[in-house]
Amino acid sequence: MALCEKILIAGFSGAGKSTLLRKLKSNPLEGWETFDDLDQIILKEKGKGHPDLASLIEFHGWEKFRLWERQCLESWLKEDAKGVLALGGGTLSPILWELFGKNRKIKFCFLDIPFEVAWERISLESSEPRPLLQAGKKNLEKIFEERAKIYSQIQWRLDGAKNLTELSQDFWKGV
């Protein structure tokens, strides 16, 4: 098997992880077979009766959601196919970084964007509500700064503010 078999796209909410994933899936590099979004996996497996992730989290709470997130991530990592997974904005905790950060078969890609860009993107009206918006801008900025400590440990960084075509090209160059 290849050295890197799984790529995890990390970044704050609004960084463009899911959007990049869809672009990569539409123009895959040979040998890369699966392209999944962790939030969508959780919604599919645990979200019966919930129209979106925000509803699921509101009903079951963040603690239960984080447990499911970890379980689904671990299950996805065990799959045989080479794949790319967009993580949720808060998936990469210090504990998960310790578990997976140095695994040579997993490569982390960090989509880096300034807080103001993230805020602008997630506060726009969209078809799917963002669970973090309930925290408000000031609290969200604190969360952004806390998560930046974990994200700073990821060596492979891409500018999430680039246009999507450039971003996907940069991604495949990094593989």
Rosetta silent file (secondary structure, phi, psi, omega in degrees, C-alpha in Angstrom):
SEQUENCE: MALCEKILIAGFSGAGKSTLLRKLKSNPLEGWETFDDLDQIILKEKGKGHPDLASLIEFHGWEKFRLWERQCLESWLKEDAKGVLALGGGTLSPILWELFGKNRKIKFCFLDIPFEVAWERISLESSEPRPLLQAGKKNLEKIFEERAKIYSQIQWRLDGAKNLTELSQDFWKGV
SCORE:     score description
SCORE:     0.000 S_00000001
   1 L     0.000  155.067 -178.332    0.000    0.000    0.000 S_00000001
   2 L   -67.615  159.649  178.855    1.063    3.580   -0.596 S_00000001
   3 L   -58.527  -52.602  179.267    2.686    5.649    2.108 S_00000001
   4 L  -103.497  117.943 -178.714   -0.285    8.035    2.355 S_00000001
   5 L  -111.094  -19.229 -178.159   -3.630    6.285    2.079 S_00000001
   6 E  -134.857  137.648  174.594   -5.932    8.801    3.723 S_00000001
   7 E  -120.504  127.321  178.565   -6.051   12.581    3.518 S_00000001
   8 E  -109.857  120.407  178.400   -7.967   14.532    6.141 S_00000001
   9 E   -90.850  118.876 -178.534   -8.920   18.095    5.261 S_00000001
  10 E  -114.376  159.005  177.201   -8.993   20.215    8.407 S_00000001
  11 L   159.568  164.830 -178.790   -9.906   23.832    8.980 S_00000001
  12 L   -69.006  162.088  175.054  -12.291   26.097   10.781 S_00000001
  13 L   -56.244  130.475 -179.005  -15.964   26.250    9.886 S_00000001
  14 L    92.472   -1.079 -178.711  -16.270   28.192    6.640 S_00000001
  15 L   -70.282  -22.632 -179.783  -12.746   27.350    5.440 S_00000001
  16 L   105.968   19.239 -177.157  -14.138   25.577    2.381 S_00000001
  17 H   -60.271  -50.686 -178.646  -13.458   21.942    3.309 S_00000001
  18 H   -67.535  -38.137  178.714  -16.711   20.544    1.915 S_00000001
  19 H   -64.870  -44.951  177.042  -16.557   22.746   -1.171 S_00000001
  20 H   -61.863  -42.387 -179.939  -12.992   21.630   -1.897 S_00000001
  21 H   -57.027  -45.439  179.446  -13.999   18.014   -1.342 S_00000001
  22 H   -61.985  -39.219  178.830  -16.750   18.273   -3.973 S_00000001
  23 H   -66.047  -43.563  179.289  -14.276   19.796   -6.448 S_00000001
  24 H   -62.982  -40.339 -179.717  -11.712   17.049   -5.791 S_00000001
  25 H   -64.406  -33.793 -178.767  -14.373   14.382   -6.231 S_00000001
  26 H   -76.378  -16.379 -179.681  -15.344   15.837   -9.616 S_00000001
  27 L  -144.315   68.327 -172.888  -11.729   15.675  -10.815 S_00000001
  28 L   -74.923  154.257  171.807   -9.970   12.920   -8.820 S_00000001
  29 L   -81.375  141.576 -177.917   -6.337   11.954   -8.969 S_00000001
  30 L   -54.017  133.607  177.991   -5.856    8.383  -10.165 S_00000001
  31 L    97.006  -17.832  178.800   -6.026    5.899   -7.311 S_00000001
  32 L   -92.711  116.898 -167.735   -8.068    8.082   -4.974 S_00000001
  33 L  -105.618  -35.304 -174.856  -11.432    6.384   -4.661 S_00000001
  34 E  -116.602  140.219  178.969  -13.471    7.820   -1.810 S_00000001
  35 E  -135.389  108.573 -173.568  -14.386   11.405   -1.064 S_00000001
  36 E  -130.390  156.880  176.811  -16.464   11.872    2.066 S_00000001
  37 E  -115.016  119.136 -175.303  -17.603   14.623    4.411 S_00000001
  38 H   -58.178  -41.578  178.814  -17.533   13.567    8.074 S_00000001
  39 H   -60.615  -38.732 -179.690  -20.500   15.753    8.994 S_00000001
  40 H   -71.833  -33.642  175.448  -22.566   14.156    6.219 S_00000001
  41 H   -62.019  -46.292 -179.692  -21.545   10.648    7.327 S_00000001
  42 H   -62.787  -45.342 -179.638  -22.738   11.440   10.848 S_00000001
  43 H   -60.905  -40.639  179.961  -25.973   12.971    9.576 S_00000001
  44 H   -66.890  -42.619 -176.068  -26.636    9.913    7.408 S_00000001
  45 H   -80.378  -35.609 -171.929  -25.869    7.417   10.193 S_00000001
  46 H  -117.594   -5.391 -169.247  -27.302    9.219   13.225 S_00000001
  47 L   -97.340   21.240  179.524  -29.575   11.914   11.874 S_00000001
  48 L   -55.456  126.298 -179.445  -32.825   10.085   11.224 S_00000001
  49 L    88.146   -0.456  179.777  -35.591   12.618   11.730 S_00000001
  50 L  -116.914  125.300 -176.629  -33.188   15.576   11.584 S_00000001
  51 L   -72.634  -20.848 -177.226  -33.093   17.736    8.462 S_00000001
  52 L  -157.387  173.564 -177.610  -29.566   19.012    9.121 S_00000001
  53 H   -63.786  -39.693 -179.487  -26.566   18.835   11.432 S_00000001
  54 H   -58.888  -41.960  179.120  -27.661   21.814   13.528 S_00000001
  55 H   -65.556  -42.296  178.778  -30.918   20.047   14.383 S_00000001
  56 H   -60.533  -47.168 -178.979  -29.090   16.821   15.234 S_00000001
  57 H   -66.830  -41.887  179.545  -26.649   18.620   17.549 S_00000001
  58 H   -60.652  -39.308 -177.514  -29.384   20.692   19.175 S_00000001
  59 H   -74.085  -45.438 -173.514  -31.375   17.540   19.952 S_00000001
  60 H   -98.072  -20.814 -179.976  -28.523   15.268   21.137 S_00000001
  61 L    93.328  159.321 -177.366  -25.946   17.819   22.338 S_00000001
  62 H   -66.418  -36.584 -177.505  -22.308   18.483   21.475 S_00000001
  63 H   -61.459  -46.855  178.809  -20.935   15.731   23.732 S_00000001
  64 H   -64.882  -41.729  179.677  -22.886   13.004   21.939 S_00000001
  65 H   -60.886  -44.465 -179.484  -22.046   14.555   18.560 S_00000001
  66 H   -63.718  -35.933  176.039  -18.288   14.568   19.345 S_00000001
  67 H   -62.821  -49.074  178.401  -18.509   10.889   20.346 S_00000001
  68 H   -61.163  -38.987  179.969  -20.208   10.003   17.052 S_00000001
  69 H   -58.604  -47.802 -179.692  -17.685   12.136   15.199 S_00000001
  70 H   -65.612  -43.482  179.590  -14.779   10.190   16.639 S_00000001
  71 H   -61.457  -45.069 -179.928  -16.462    6.824   16.035 S_00000001
  72 H   -66.665  -38.146  177.252  -17.255    7.676   12.412 S_00000001
  73 H   -62.869  -48.484 -179.342  -13.730    9.002   11.827 S_00000001
  74 H   -61.602  -39.831  177.944  -12.138    5.849   13.233 S_00000001
  75 H   -64.603  -44.256 -179.762  -14.442    3.677   11.139 S_00000001
  76 H   -62.611  -40.197 -178.820  -13.670    5.680    7.984 S_00000001
  77 H   -65.649  -23.550 -179.412   -9.920    5.409    8.592 S_00000001
  78 H   -81.277  -14.349 -179.782  -10.218    1.607    8.706 S_00000001
  79 L   -64.388  147.842 -175.370  -11.677    1.410    5.186 S_00000001
  80 L   -74.109  -34.722 -173.640   -9.302   -0.044    2.584 S_00000001
  81 L   -67.481  147.263  171.731   -9.738    2.486   -0.234 S_00000001
  82 L   -68.641  131.167 -174.766   -7.516    5.530   -0.568 S_00000001
  83 E  -148.222  164.540  176.795   -9.689    8.435    0.400 S_00000001
  84 E  -120.401  131.872 -178.223  -10.116   12.088    1.206 S_00000001
  85 E  -128.367  126.602  172.275  -12.271   13.163    4.140 S_00000001
  86 E   -85.274  118.800  178.647  -13.413   16.666    5.009 S_00000001
  87 L   -80.128  159.482  169.718  -13.422   16.924    8.793 S_00000001
  88 L   -70.984  159.169 -177.009  -15.836   19.039   10.764 S_00000001
  89 L   -57.487  -29.291 -178.225  -14.388   22.326   11.993 S_00000001
  90 L  -109.877   10.374 -177.174  -13.966   21.022   15.538 S_00000001
  91 L   -62.669  -43.568 -172.241  -13.100   17.405   14.829 S_00000001
  92 L   -78.516   87.971  177.988   -9.372   17.808   15.254 S_00000001
  93 L   -89.706  166.217  176.218   -8.991   17.924   19.024 S_00000001
  94 H   -56.163  -36.516 -179.861   -5.650   17.664   20.839 S_00000001
  95 H   -66.043  -46.595  179.437   -6.467   14.014   21.634 S_00000001
  96 H   -66.457  -35.123  177.043   -7.205   13.116   18.015 S_00000001
  97 H   -62.829  -41.563  177.229   -4.094   14.966   16.872 S_00000001
  98 H   -62.677  -39.375 -178.944   -2.031   12.867   19.297 S_00000001
  99 H   -70.670  -43.017 -169.694   -3.648    9.686   17.990 S_00000001
 100 H  -115.598  -14.860 -173.075   -3.438   10.372   14.264 S_00000001
 101 L   -60.416  -28.395 -177.550   -1.137   13.335   13.670 S_00000001
 102 L  -107.470    7.351  178.586    2.027   11.283   13.281 S_00000001
 103 L   -73.254  118.846 -174.433    0.499    8.342   11.424 S_00000001
 104 L   -69.477  -13.949  179.071    2.391    8.102    8.127 S_00000001
 105 L   -90.597   -4.975  179.068   -0.611    6.652    6.320 S_00000001
 106 E  -118.669  129.003  177.072   -2.701    9.717    7.133 S_00000001
 107 E  -116.221  131.854  178.837   -1.901   13.122    5.688 S_00000001
 108 E  -100.123  135.437  174.897   -3.515   16.257    7.061 S_00000001
 109 E  -119.600  123.936 -178.909   -4.261   19.245    4.856 S_00000001
 110 E  -102.989  121.823  173.466   -5.133   22.485    6.622 S_00000001
 111 E   -88.965  109.431 -173.864   -7.286   25.044    4.807 S_00000001
 112 E   -95.622  124.534  174.309   -6.099   28.297    6.295 S_00000001
 113 L  -141.330  151.939  175.068   -8.351   31.353    6.296 S_00000001
 114 L   -69.337  155.879 -178.730   -8.523   34.470    8.478 S_00000001
 115 H   -56.520  -43.462 -176.805  -11.297   34.608   11.057 S_00000001
 116 H   -60.621  -35.140  177.224  -13.112   37.447    9.264 S_00000001
 117 H   -68.659  -43.721  177.782  -13.359   35.352    6.089 S_00000001
 118 H   -59.821  -46.927 -178.984  -14.679   32.384    8.087 S_00000001
 119 H   -60.121  -45.327 -179.721  -17.206   34.615    9.843 S_00000001
 120 H   -59.956  -44.140 -178.423  -18.379   36.134    6.580 S_00000001
 121 H   -67.160  -44.634 -175.300  -18.837   32.705    4.998 S_00000001
 122 H   -79.603  -19.583 -179.667  -20.650   31.032    7.887 S_00000001
 123 H   -88.477   -7.285  175.648  -22.898   33.986    8.667 S_00000001
 124 L   -67.379  145.590  174.402  -24.280   34.118    5.122 S_00000001
 125 L   -63.394  131.528  177.248  -27.772   32.754    4.714 S_00000001
 126 L  -141.060  173.425 -179.151  -27.504   29.238    3.353 S_00000001
 127 L   -72.403  -20.700 -178.988  -29.679   26.223    2.878 S_00000001
 128 L  -122.691  121.005 -179.239  -28.042   24.494    5.851 S_00000001
 129 L   -65.618  147.121  178.750  -27.706   26.233    9.239 S_00000001
 130 L   -97.060  121.022 -177.586  -24.265   26.314   10.893 S_00000001
 131 H   -58.576  -34.176 -176.176  -24.291   24.999   14.478 S_00000001
 132 H   -71.042  -18.736 -178.066  -21.474   27.313   15.603 S_00000001
 133 H   -59.717  -27.163 -179.248  -23.379   30.496   14.726 S_00000001
 134 H   -62.941  -22.613 -178.740  -25.325   30.180   17.973 S_00000001
 135 H   -71.919  -23.098 -176.779  -22.126   31.030   19.876 S_00000001
 136 L    85.349  160.356 -172.305  -22.009   34.557   18.432 S_00000001
 137 H   -61.861  -47.609 -177.450  -19.081   36.315   16.774 S_00000001
 138 H   -62.050  -46.431  178.805  -16.955   37.060   19.880 S_00000001
 139 H   -66.359  -36.656  178.993  -17.210   33.516   21.245 S_00000001
 140 H   -65.086  -36.478  177.616  -16.623   32.095   17.803 S_00000001
 141 H   -65.736  -36.691  175.784  -13.433   34.119   17.495 S_00000001
 142 H   -64.440  -42.790  177.402  -12.208   32.622   20.793 S_00000001
 143 H   -61.659  -42.837  178.175  -12.960   29.124   19.471 S_00000001
 144 H   -56.435  -47.143 -179.109  -11.091   30.021   16.261 S_00000001
 145 H   -65.805  -38.308  177.708   -8.014   31.067   18.278 S_00000001
 146 H   -64.321  -45.482 -179.150   -8.137   27.895   20.406 S_00000001
 147 H   -69.079  -26.333  179.052   -8.348   25.651   17.362 S_00000001
 148 H   -59.491  -29.284  178.344   -5.521   27.567   15.671 S_00000001
 149 H   -63.600  -38.197  178.334   -3.148   25.979   18.215 S_00000001
 150 H   -76.172  -47.202 -178.487   -3.993   22.531   16.853 S_00000001
 151 H   -59.854  -30.791 -178.137   -4.123   23.610   13.220 S_00000001
 152 L   -64.347  -16.593  179.805   -0.679   25.201   13.542 S_00000001
 153 L   -83.713  -10.653  179.900    0.813   21.720   13.937 S_00000001
 154 L   -83.448  123.077 -176.361   -0.318   20.681   10.447 S_00000001
 155 L   -77.027  -37.509 -177.339    2.541   21.121    7.994 S_00000001
 156 E   -85.052  107.247 -175.444    0.547   20.932    4.751 S_00000001
 157 E  -121.101  136.855  175.417   -1.294   24.234    4.538 S_00000001
 158 E  -124.506  148.554  179.322   -3.367   25.649    1.711 S_00000001
 159 E   -79.127  103.989 -177.846   -4.812   29.133    1.344 S_00000001
 160 L   -68.480   -8.874  178.960   -8.557   28.596    1.725 S_00000001
 161 L   -87.883   -8.009  178.767   -9.239   32.062    0.302 S_00000001
 162 L   -66.943  162.408  176.100   -7.951   31.050   -3.162 S_00000001
 163 L   -68.884  156.560 -170.304  -10.395   30.346   -5.946 S_00000001
 164 H   -61.352  -39.131 -179.658  -11.613   26.769   -6.003 S_00000001
 165 H   -63.982  -48.127  177.735   -9.811   25.688   -9.180 S_00000001
 166 H   -60.563  -42.134 -178.644   -6.429   26.908   -7.909 S_00000001
 167 H   -62.270  -44.168  179.646   -7.101   25.376   -4.524 S_00000001
 168 H   -67.655  -36.667  176.389   -7.897   21.948   -5.959 S_00000001
 169 H   -64.030  -45.119  178.057   -4.791   22.075   -8.183 S_00000001
 170 H   -61.280  -38.128  179.569   -2.644   22.996   -5.163 S_00000001
 171 H   -61.308  -53.453 -176.535   -4.230   20.142   -3.224 S_00000001
 172 H   -65.606  -28.948  174.952   -3.392   17.478   -5.815 S_00000001
 173 H   -65.414  -32.775 -178.756    0.159   18.857   -6.132 S_00000001
 174 H   -76.085  -14.886 -179.861    0.556   18.296   -2.403 S_00000001
 175 L   -78.601    0.000    0.000   -0.405   14.640   -2.635 S_00000001
